[in-house]
Amino acid sequence: MLLCHGDEYEPNFSLPKNRYGPVAPAGRGGQHEASRKRERQHLFFAMTSLLGRRRGGLLYLTCSCLLLAFCFFTSVLRPSGLRQSRSLEVYPWQMIGYDDYDCGCPRSGPPIVRESEQSMCSDWSTSRGLGQKVVSYSLFGDLNKTVIYNKYFSAFEDRLKEVEKYYKGWTVRLYHNLSRSDVASQKYLCRLYCQYHHLDLCQVDNLFPPQGQSAGNSGPSNDSSATLKGAAESPGTIGTRALDRLKAAASSGAPESYGKKLVGRMWRFIAMADPLVSEFLVRDTDSSVLPREVAAVQQWLHNSTALLHVMRDHPNHNGFILAGMWGGSRDRGGDLLKELLAKMVRWPPRNIWDYDQMLLKRVVWPEVLDDVLVHDSYFCANPNFRSHHRAAPFPTRRHERYFVGWGPLRDPELAGITPCPHECRPPMHQDWTYC
């Protein structure tokens, strides 16, 4: 209860929730912070109520000053360690707009502070905070060429719709090198960015490996950030912060960007080292998301403790790790995944069509033999493809002859589906001829 000049005011309200859900106090420090927050909120509501009833000039001026002080204490003097926490409330007036591509549809999110972990995608991705679940794609090439546009660019919008349907709560990351100076590219990216709010755009020429990950250098790196932290975070537009980081990279003799260090098909691997990502899936833009795939992913996440997930679902899927049919959990081994990406970065990029798969076989597969779940419908008994654990059958029966990795342009491959070996069928469903 608050008293002011004989008027009694008893606020009656419930504490607001932030955009991430209810605020959970963290130990004694969290209780003190919550108590201080309640006191500030009581003061705020008391002043606004009083302003509605009293019109005195001096009183109005006094309450206005107190209101400004309230805003100052809640947004400026809160400790930086608390300010960057996802679990604490971000007030509406603290939100800022993110529109890296000047598309005219800024997204509102919490500001980035210098102490925050940096996303290996964009400032907007950083503002999403910890625990992101990501489906990662690469996109490159000339979209003005009809064949390339139809196969990859137009198909990607279908993937956005499928991910939104089957992987609710997940974010799609598009790692690309499309130039904003190209009118067609800018128009394409902005249309998708404005229409699909679960899409994050990641310009690989603006992303840099931590120092120590350049070719020929096998030393470990202590920097987990994708963008160099040498530049101070100045209060301004998001583009200004990105420009600061690029200038810092150039002046410090930093390694080349991921866009130069990795071939285009491997840009989508960058998510495996992002400190803000909890789980990630690496997929092809021309492969549809099928319920069969989703069921396998759910089984991996909820019925196993494996670090990596791999799928093989066609007689032609004779690779150790297919570059567009695998995923990982950083919650189960983020340090190892970060190290594996660093090792792949140290290999010089080569213009070989399956170079991404070659490096997965050489760098990643030997390190995860004890910690991988493989859903395999054809090579489960083949000793050449075995991990240290038996491969698992797919949890759902194949629909007609569709397979994980199929897309409309791969219809001719449907004829290659043959009866799967008995060893690869579920023990309780040996009658699933096309398992």
C-alpha positions in Angstrom: 0.0 0.0 0.0 1.3 3.4 -1.0 0.2 6.8 0.5 0.6 10.2 -1.2 -0.9 13.4 0.1 -3.6 11.6 2.0 -4.7 9.5 -1.0 -4.6 5.8 -0.6 -3.5 3.6 -3.5 -3.4 -0.1 -3.5 -2.1 -1.5 -6.7 -3.8 -4.7 -7.9 -2.1 -6.3 -10.8 -0.2 -9.4 -11.8 3.4 -9.3 -12.8 3.8 -9.3 -16.5 5.5 -12.1 -18.4 8.3 -11.5 -20.8 8.4 -12.8 -24.4 10.2 -15.9 -23.3 7.7 -17.0 -20.5 7.5 -16.5 -16.7 10.6 -15.2 -15.0 12.2 -17.9 -12.8 14.3 -16.6 -9.9 17.8 -18.0 -9.8 18.8 -18.5 -6.1 19.1 -15.7 -3.6 20.3 -13.2 -6.2 17.2 -14.0 -8.3 14.9 -13.4 -5.3 16.5 -10.0 -4.6 16.2 -9.0 -8.2 12.5 -10.1 -8.3 11.9 -8.2 -5.1 13.5 -5.0 -6.5 11.4 -5.4 -9.7 8.2 -5.7 -7.7 9.0 -2.5 -5.8 9.7 -0.6 -9.0 6.5 -1.9 -10.5 4.5 -0.8 -7.5 6.1 2.6 -7.7 5.3 2.9 -11.4 1.6 2.0 -11.0 1.3 4.3 -8.0 2.7 7.3 -10.0 0.6 6.6 -13.1 -2.5 6.4 -11.0 -1.7 9.6 -9.1 -1.0 11.4 -12.4 -4.5 10.5 -13.5 -6.1 12.1 -10.4 -3.9 15.1 -9.6 -3.2 18.0 -12.0 -1.0 20.2 -9.8 2.0 21.5 -11.7 4.6 20.8 -9.0 3.2 17.4 -8.3 3.1 16.6 -12.0 6.8 17.6 -12.4 7.8 15.6 -9.3 6.1 12.4 -10.5 7.5 12.9 -14.0 11.0 13.0 -12.6 10.4 9.9 -10.5 9.1 8.1 -13.6 12.2 9.0 -15.5 14.3 7.8 -12.6 12.3 4.5 -12.6 13.1 4.0 -16.3 16.8 4.8 -15.7 17.2 2.4 -12.8 15.4 -0.5 -14.6 17.2 -0.3 -17.9 20.6 1.3 -17.2 21.7 0.4 -13.7 20.7 -3.3 -13.9 24.0 -5.3 -13.7 25.3 -6.4 -17.1 25.4 -10.0 -16.1 21.6 -9.8 -15.4 20.9 -7.7 -18.4 22.1 -10.4 -20.8 20.2 -13.3 -19.2 17.4 -14.9 -21.2 15.5 -15.7 -18.0 15.0 -12.0 -17.0 12.4 -9.7 -18.3 13.1 -7.3 -21.2 10.7 -4.3 -21.0 9.0 -3.1 -24.1 10.9 0.1 -24.3 14.2 -1.8 -24.3 13.3 -3.8 -27.4 15.0 -2.7 -30.7 14.4 -3.4 -34.3 16.6 -5.8 -36.3 16.6 -5.5 -40.1 20.1 -6.3 -41.3 19.0 -6.3 -44.9 16.9 -3.1 -44.8 13.8 -5.1 -45.9 11.4 -2.7 -44.2 10.1 -5.3 -41.8 12.3 -5.0 -38.7 11.9 -7.7 -36.0 11.6 -6.5 -32.4 14.1 -8.2 -30.0 16.2 -7.5 -26.9 19.4 -5.5 -27.4 22.8 -7.1 -27.6 25.3 -6.3 -24.9 29.0 -6.8 -25.2 29.0 -9.6 -22.7 26.5 -11.7 -24.7 27.6 -14.8 -26.6 27.6 -14.0 -30.3 25.6 -16.1 -32.7 27.3 -17.6 -35.7 24.7 -16.2 -38.0 23.5 -12.6 -37.4 22.7 -10.0 -34.7 19.1 -11.0 -34.9 20.1 -14.6 -34.2 22.1 -13.4 -31.2 19.0 -11.6 -29.9 17.1 -14.9 -29.9 19.3 -16.0 -27.0 20.3 -19.5 -25.8 18.8 -22.8 -26.6 18.0 -22.4 -30.2 16.9 -25.4 -32.3 18.1 -24.9 -35.8 17.5 -26.5 -39.2 20.5 -25.4 -41.3 20.7 -24.9 -45.1 23.3 -23.5 -47.6 22.3 -21.5 -50.6 24.6 -20.1 -53.3 24.8 -19.7 -57.0 23.3 -17.3 -59.5 19.5 -17.1 -58.9 19.2 -15.4 -62.3 19.9 -18.7 -64.0 16.6 -20.6 -64.4 17.9 -24.1 -63.7 19.6 -23.0 -60.4 16.6 -21.0 -59.3 14.1 -23.8 -59.9 16.3 -26.5 -58.2 17.4 -24.6 -55.2 16.0 -21.1 -54.7 12.3 -21.8 -55.4 12.5 -25.1 -53.5 13.8 -23.4 -50.4 10.5 -21.7 -49.7 8.8 -25.1 -49.6 11.4 -26.2 -47.0 10.4 -23.1 -44.9 6.8 -24.2 -44.9 7.6 -27.8 -44.1 9.9 -26.9 -41.2 7.2 -24.6 -39.8 4.7 -27.5 -40.0 6.9 -30.4 -38.7 9.5 -28.8 -36.5 7.5 -26.4 -34.4 9.6 -24.0 -32.4 12.7 -24.6 -34.6 14.4 -21.9 -36.5 15.6 -22.1 -40.1 19.1 -20.7 -40.8 20.1 -19.9 -44.4 23.8 -19.6 -44.8 24.4 -17.7 -48.1 26.7 -15.3 -49.9 24.1 -13.4 -51.8 24.9 -9.8 -52.3 22.6 -7.0 -51.2 23.8 -5.0 -54.2 22.2 -7.5 -56.5 18.6 -6.4 -56.9 17.2 -9.9 -57.6 19.0 -11.4 -54.5 17.9 -8.6 -52.2 14.3 -8.9 -53.4 14.4 -12.7 -52.9 15.9 -12.5 -49.4 13.6 -9.7 -48.2 10.5 -11.5 -49.4 11.4 -14.6 -47.4 12.6 -12.6 -44.4 9.5 -10.6 -44.1 7.1 -13.5 -44.6 8.7 -16.2 -42.5 9.6 -15.1 -39.0 11.3 -18.4 -38.2 13.9 -17.7 -40.9 17.3 -16.2 -40.0 19.6 -15.0 -42.8 23.4 -15.7 -42.3 25.7 -13.9 -44.7 28.9 -16.0 -44.6 31.2 -13.2 -45.7 30.4 -11.5 -42.4 31.2 -14.5 -40.3 34.8 -15.3 -39.2 36.4 -18.3 -37.6 37.8 -17.7 -34.1 41.5 -17.0 -34.2 43.6 -20.2 -34.4 41.3 -21.9 -36.9 43.1 -20.9 -40.0 44.5 -23.5 -42.4 47.6 -25.2 -41.1 47.1 -24.1 -37.5 46.0 -26.9 -35.2 46.1 -24.9 -32.0 43.0 -24.6 -29.9 41.1 -21.4 -29.8 39.7 -19.7 -26.7 37.2 -17.6 -28.5 33.8 -19.2 -29.0 32.4 -16.2 -31.0 31.7 -16.4 -34.7 32.2 -12.6 -35.1 35.3 -11.1 -33.7 34.9 -9.2 -30.4 37.6 -6.7 -31.0 35.1 -4.0 -32.0 33.2 -2.2 -29.3 29.5 -2.5 -29.4 28.4 1.1 -30.1 24.8 2.2 -29.6 23.5 2.5 -33.2 22.0 0.5 -35.9 22.7 -3.2 -36.3 24.5 -2.5 -39.5 26.9 -0.3 -37.6 27.8 -3.1 -35.2 28.3 -5.5 -38.1 30.6 -2.9 -39.8 32.6 -2.4 -36.6 33.3 -6.1 -36.5 34.3 -6.3 -40.1 36.7 -3.4 -39.5 38.2 -5.1 -36.5 38.7 -8.3 -38.5 40.6 -6.4 -41.2 42.8 -4.4 -38.8 43.7 -7.4 -36.7 44.9 -9.6 -39.5 42.1 -12.1 -38.8 41.6 -15.2 -40.9 39.3 -15.2 -43.9 35.6 -15.4 -43.5 33.7 -18.7 -43.4 32.6 -17.8 -46.9 36.2 -18.2 -48.1 37.3 -21.0 -45.7 34.5 -23.4 -46.5 32.9 -24.6 -49.7 29.3 -23.5 -50.1 27.8 -26.9 -49.2 29.6 -26.7 -45.9 28.4 -23.3 -44.7 25.4 -25.1 -43.2 27.8 -26.9 -40.9 28.6 -23.6 -39.1 25.6 -24.1 -36.7 27.4 -27.0 -35.1 29.8 -24.6 -33.3 27.2 -21.9 -32.4 27.2 -21.4 -28.6 23.5 -20.3 -28.7 22.4 -23.5 -30.5 21.2 -26.5 -28.5 20.3 -28.9 -31.4 20.8 -28.6 -35.1 19.8 -30.5 -38.3 21.7 -30.1 -41.6 19.5 -30.5 -44.6 19.5 -30.0 -48.4 17.3 -27.3 -49.9 16.0 -29.7 -52.6 15.0 -32.4 -50.1 11.5 -32.4 -48.7 10.8 -32.8 -45.0 8.9 -36.1 -44.6 7.1 -37.4 -41.5 9.4 -40.4 -41.7 12.4 -38.1 -41.1 10.7 -36.2 -38.3 9.8 -39.5 -36.4 13.5 -40.6 -36.6 14.7 -37.2 -35.3 12.2 -37.3 -32.4 13.4 -40.8 -31.5 17.0 -39.6 -31.5 16.2 -36.6 -29.3 13.9 -38.2 -26.8 14.9 -41.9 -26.8 18.7 -41.8 -26.9 21.6 -39.8 -25.5 23.6 -39.9 -28.8 25.6 -36.8 -29.7 25.0 -37.2 -33.5 22.2 -38.4 -35.6 22.7 -40.0 -39.1 20.1 -41.4 -41.6 20.5 -43.7 -44.6 17.3 -44.6 -46.4 18.1 -45.5 -50.0 20.4 -48.2 -51.6 22.4 -45.2 -52.9 22.9 -43.8 -49.4 26.3 -45.5 -49.1 28.1 -42.7 -47.3 29.2 -42.7 -43.6 27.5 -39.3 -43.0 25.3 -38.0 -45.8 25.9 -34.2 -45.8 22.2 -33.3 -45.9 20.9 -36.0 -43.6 22.5 -35.6 -40.2 22.3 -33.5 -37.1 23.8 -33.0 -33.6 23.1 -31.9 -30.1 25.4 -29.2 -28.7 23.8 -29.8 -25.3 25.4 -33.3 -25.4 28.8 -32.3 -26.7 29.2 -28.7 -27.8 33.0 -28.6 -27.2 33.6 -31.6 -29.4 31.4 -30.2 -32.2 33.1 -26.9 -32.1 36.5 -28.7 -32.3 35.3 -30.8 -35.3 34.2 -27.7 -37.2 37.6 -26.1 -36.5 39.3 -29.2 -38.0 37.2 -29.0 -41.1 38.0 -25.3 -41.5 41.7 -26.1 -41.5 41.3 -28.2 -44.6 41.7 -26.1 -47.8 38.4 -25.7 -49.7 38.2 -27.8 -52.9 35.8 -27.7 -55.8 34.7 -31.3 -55.5 31.0 -32.1 -55.6 31.1 -34.3 -52.5 33.8 -32.6 -50.6 31.5 -31.9 -47.7 30.8 -35.6 -47.3 34.5 -36.4 -47.7 35.4 -34.2 -44.7 32.5 -35.6 -42.6 33.9 -39.1 -43.3 37.5 -38.1 -42.5 37.0 -35.6 -39.6 33.7 -36.3 -37.9 32.9 -40.0 -38.3 36.0 -41.4 -36.5 35.3 -39.1 -33.5 31.6 -40.1 -33.0 31.7 -43.9 -33.4 30.8 -44.3 -29.7 28.2 -41.5 -29.7 26.0 -41.7 -32.8 22.5 -43.0 -33.6 22.2 -44.2 -37.1 18.8 -44.9 -38.7 19.6 -47.2 -41.6 17.2 -49.2 -43.8 19.9 -50.9 -46.0 23.4 -50.9 -44.6 22.7 -51.7 -41.0 24.5 -55.1 -41.2 27.4 -53.8 -43.5 30.6 -53.8 -41.4 32.0 -51.0 -43.5 29.3 -48.6 -42.2 29.0 -49.7 -38.6 29.6 -47.5 -35.6 30.3 -49.0 -32.2 26.5 -49.4 -31.8 24.0 -51.3 -33.8 22.1 -49.2 -36.4 18.4 -48.7 -35.6 15.5 -49.3 -38.0 13.3 -46.3 -38.9 10.4 -46.1 -36.4 7.8 -45.7 -39.1 6.9 -47.8 -42.1 7.9 -46.4 -45.5 5.1 -44.6 -47.3 5.0 -46.0 -50.8 8.6 -45.8 -51.9 9.5 -42.3 -50.6 12.7 -42.0 -48.7 14.4 -39.5 -46.4 16.2 -37.1 -48.7 13.7 -37.3 -51.5 12.5 -34.2 -53.3 10.3 -33.6 -56.3 13.4 -33.5 -58.6 14.4 -36.9 -57.3 11.4 -38.9 -58.5 13.6 -41.1 -60.8 15.3 -42.4 -57.6 12.1 -43.8 -56.3 12.5 -46.8 -58.7 15.7 -47.7 -56.8 13.9 -48.5 -53.6 14.2 -52.3 -53.0 13.1 -54.6 -50.2 15.3 -53.9 -47.2 17.3 -56.6 -45.4 15.6 -58.4 -42.6 18.3 -57.1 -40.2 17.2 -53.6 -40.9 13.6 -54.1 -40.2 12.0 -53.4 -36.8 12.1 -56.7 -34.7 8.3 -56.5 -34.3 7.7 -55.7 -37.9 9.5 -58.2 -40.0 6.6 -58.0 -42.5 7.7 -54.5 -43.5 9.2 -55.5 -46.8 10.0 -51.9 -47.7 10.9 -50.8 -44.2 
